[in-house]
Amino acid sequence: MVVRYRLGAGGPADWRATPNPAPTPARSHAPTLSDLTGLLIDASAERLILERDGVAETVPTAAIVSIRQLSTRTVRNSAIRTVERTLTETVPAAARVEFDGWLLSADPTSEALRANAAVPAGFGAHAAAAPQLRAWYAERGAPTRIVVPDRLLRLADLTDRAGDEYEVLIDPTDAPVQVPVADRAERLRLRAAGHWLHHTFTLIEL
């Protein structure tokens, strides 16, 4: 996982500046946040302990800004796009078009997530296309819902509001499935059945 935390709050130093000899206080002319990537080895209400390059690092929970889970396997951005396209194209929709790397779907009769959302399924998809996405959905009297896969787009480039988080898991037959992060029981069931984490995404509405 990747843990973003505030510097100078009892956590590790900024990895970009030092090899982590001691916590580094935040200064007005220096970064105030840093990231720690590693394997979670212990957690409590007070702190997380991650193993990074064979060293256990402790981050106080009070200093944590965000936590992002990563796959334990190497996943390329191109593979994320392929899986996103597969998840979308397997869901029927009354209208579906593609432009500038975006795959847009709309269906007023469907409650399926991907039947009514824009997905960055191609290399050229950028957040700058948001006005065009809005216009396409406005023509259909529908809200603009966007799937924001981790690593393909920056959530902050599209909205400052929180969205619904999902995990995309791959089953033993290499088929993808999406599950809400909030549904912990289902995620654990799928993991126990042999599914592995491919990537995560956030569903937002503009």
Disulfide bonds with the S-S distance in Angstrom:
none
